[in-house]
Amino acid sequence: ALDGLCDVYCAMDGSQAVKFLEERQAQNLPLPDTVLLDIQMPGMSGFEVCEEMRQRFEANHCKMPIVMISAKVPQDQTALKGFRTGMTDFVPKPFNTEVLRKKMQVVLESKKDFDLGASTAFVTAEACSRLKDAEQQLEDEQARVKALERLSQLTQRKAEALEDHVKSNEYKIQASQAE
């Protein structure tokens, strides 16, 4: 989903992600432009990793934005907990890869503007506008997913009703044959 947008370094768990940042810091290498972090990982949770990144490596959201993803529900509470631990943005699973790409693009462009010393007011206004657009796309996608879930539930109920009807008719046929 992020091909061509940025270089991607993968960590399989929270400890590995923290170790990656420690190594970069020890070698005086720049920290990543952004971090995409799953909340549910083996070992450390994404919340714990995010807190540690903010405390040990970079507290400023513009210098190192952290975007968290999760299927954990309720999503609103999950997102609020993420914001409390230091995340910059949240993408609920399942997600549309194009929406994820747009959100990451916004985050990277905002970081680039910040790094270039652009006016904070301009960067914030522009980032908010882009973020609102991406959030609207995400809401639209979530509405489509909910509609499909409702359709699936209705289809299941119809199938169950049809099955009950067929069983009822089989019983009636058996009863009339027995007479």
Secondary structure by P-SEA (a helix, b strand, c coil): cccccbbbbbbccaaaaaaaaaaaaaaccccccccccccccccccaaaaaaaaaaccccccccbbbbbbccccaaaaaaaaaaaacccccccccccaaaaaaaaaaaaaaaaaaaacccaaaaaaaaaaaaaaaaaaaaaaaaaaaaaaaaaaaaaaaaaaaaaaaaaaaaaaaaaaac
